[in-house]
């Protein structure tokens, strides 16, 4: 399906909850203070776009393409990123609340999470190789059969990762939070 092309456009303070964003390929566009909550972004392509101070909570993103997309200061609650187009997927998240979102079975190598709330996010069966979690709260997030090769968790906290149920190779952790690797083993450390 050939989508119309929208180039270098800035959308400011738009409400896309009742009137959906046009199905198109958005290239180098910026969305500032926009509300997409419970809306539809399915089958849309975003290339080299930025979302700043936007509400994307519970947005539908079936087969949505994200390539070189940055989310800054966004509210992204309960978003099923596992449903978006996984081909050449590339995005980063900065100072965003992503609680209850899902990356289940996603192939998202080299992803960056910086200063994000990732509480109760599902990373099961995902490939997060070479990703960085910088100063993120991972309380109740799920890591099961997750590829965590070369992932950097050194400045993040509240994670619970079972080394016997995930792939850890050159994964980086801080000394202060390393106990998050032992919580599933029912042992006492004094």
URMOJO-V986646 format. One record per pair of residues at least 4 apart in sequence whose ideal C-beta (glycine too) atoms are under 6 Angstrom apart, sorted by the first residue. I is the first residue (numbers start at 1). J is the second residue. D is the distance in whole Angstrom. If there is no record, write none. Layout:
i=I j=J d=D
i=I j=J d=D
This chain:
i=3 j=24 d=5
i=3 j=25 d=5
i=4 j=24 d=5
i=5 j=25 d=5
i=6 j=24 d=5
i=6 j=26 d=5
i=7 j=27 d=5
i=8 j=28 d=5
i=9 j=29 d=5
i=10 j=30 d=5
i=11 j=31 d=5
i=11 j=34 d=6
i=12 j=32 d=5
i=13 j=33 d=5
i=14 j=34 d=5
i=15 j=35 d=5
i=16 j=20 d=6
i=16 j=21 d=5
i=16 j=36 d=5
i=16 j=39 d=5
i=17 j=35 d=6
i=17 j=37 d=6
i=17 j=39 d=5
i=20 j=39 d=6
i=20 j=40 d=5
i=23 j=43 d=6
i=23 j=44 d=6
i=25 j=45 d=4
i=26 j=46 d=5
i=26 j=49 d=6
i=27 j=47 d=5
i=28 j=48 d=5
i=29 j=49 d=5
i=30 j=50 d=5
i=31 j=51 d=5
i=31 j=54 d=5
i=32 j=52 d=5
i=33 j=53 d=5
i=34 j=54 d=5
i=35 j=55 d=5
i=36 j=56 d=5
i=36 j=59 d=5
i=37 j=55 d=5
i=37 j=57 d=5
i=38 j=58 d=5
i=39 j=59 d=6
i=40 j=60 d=5
i=41 j=59 d=6
i=41 j=61 d=5
i=41 j=64 d=5
i=42 j=60 d=5
i=42 j=62 d=4
i=42 j=64 d=6
i=43 j=63 d=5
i=44 j=64 d=5
i=45 j=65 d=4
i=46 j=66 d=5
i=46 j=69 d=5
i=47 j=67 d=5
i=48 j=68 d=4
i=49 j=69 d=5
i=50 j=70 d=5
i=51 j=71 d=5
i=51 j=74 d=5
i=52 j=72 d=5
i=53 j=73 d=5
i=54 j=74 d=5
i=55 j=75 d=5
i=56 j=74 d=6
i=56 j=76 d=5
i=57 j=75 d=5
i=57 j=77 d=4
i=58 j=78 d=5
i=59 j=79 d=6
i=61 j=83 d=6
i=61 j=84 d=5
i=62 j=83 d=5
i=63 j=85 d=5
i=64 j=84 d=5
i=65 j=85 d=4
i=66 j=89 d=6
i=66 j=91 d=5
i=67 j=88 d=6
i=67 j=90 d=5
i=68 j=90 d=5
i=69 j=91 d=4
i=70 j=92 d=5
i=71 j=93 d=5
i=71 j=96 d=5
i=72 j=94 d=5
i=73 j=95 d=5
i=74 j=96 d=4
i=75 j=97 d=5
i=76 j=96 d=6
i=76 j=98 d=5
i=77 j=99 d=5
i=77 j=100 d=6
i=78 j=100 d=4
i=79 j=101 d=5
i=80 j=102 d=5
i=81 j=103 d=5
i=82 j=102 d=5
i=82 j=103 d=6
i=82 j=104 d=4
i=82 j=105 d=6
i=82 j=106 d=5
i=86 j=107 d=5
i=89 j=108 d=6
i=92 j=112 d=4
i=93 j=113 d=5
i=93 j=116 d=5
i=94 j=114 d=5
i=95 j=115 d=4
i=96 j=116 d=5
i=97 j=117 d=4
i=98 j=116 d=6
i=98 j=118 d=5
i=98 j=121 d=6
i=99 j=117 d=6
i=99 j=119 d=4
i=99 j=120 d=6
i=100 j=120 d=5
i=101 j=121 d=5
i=102 j=122 d=4
i=103 j=123 d=5
i=103 j=126 d=5
i=104 j=122 d=5
i=104 j=124 d=5
i=105 j=125 d=4
i=106 j=126 d=5
i=107 j=127 d=5
i=109 j=129 d=5
i=109 j=130 d=5
i=110 j=130 d=5
i=111 j=131 d=5
i=112 j=132 d=5
i=113 j=133 d=5
i=113 j=136 d=5
i=114 j=134 d=5
i=115 j=135 d=5
i=116 j=136 d=5
i=117 j=137 d=5
i=118 j=136 d=5
i=118 j=138 d=5
i=118 j=141 d=5
i=119 j=139 d=5
i=119 j=140 d=6
i=120 j=140 d=4
i=121 j=141 d=5
i=122 j=142 d=5
i=123 j=143 d=5
i=123 j=146 d=5
i=124 j=142 d=5
i=124 j=144 d=4
i=125 j=145 d=5
i=126 j=146 d=5
i=127 j=147 d=4
i=128 j=148 d=6
i=128 j=151 d=5
i=129 j=147 d=5
i=129 j=149 d=5
i=130 j=150 d=5
i=131 j=151 d=5
i=132 j=152 d=5
i=133 j=153 d=5
i=133 j=156 d=4
i=134 j=155 d=5
i=135 j=155 d=5
i=136 j=156 d=4
i=137 j=158 d=5
i=138 j=156 d=6
i=138 j=158 d=5
i=138 j=159 d=4
i=139 j=158 d=4
i=143 j=161 d=5
i=143 j=166 d=5
i=144 j=165 d=6
i=146 j=166 d=5
i=147 j=167 d=5
i=148 j=166 d=6
i=148 j=167 d=6
i=148 j=168 d=5
i=148 j=171 d=5
i=149 j=167 d=6
i=149 j=169 d=5
i=150 j=170 d=5
i=151 j=171 d=5
i=152 j=172 d=5
i=153 j=173 d=5
i=154 j=172 d=5
i=154 j=174 d=5
i=157 j=177 d=5
i=159 j=180 d=5
i=160 j=180 d=5
i=160 j=183 d=5
i=161 j=166 d=6
i=161 j=181 d=6
i=162 j=184 d=4
i=163 j=168 d=5
i=163 j=181 d=6
i=173 j=178 d=5
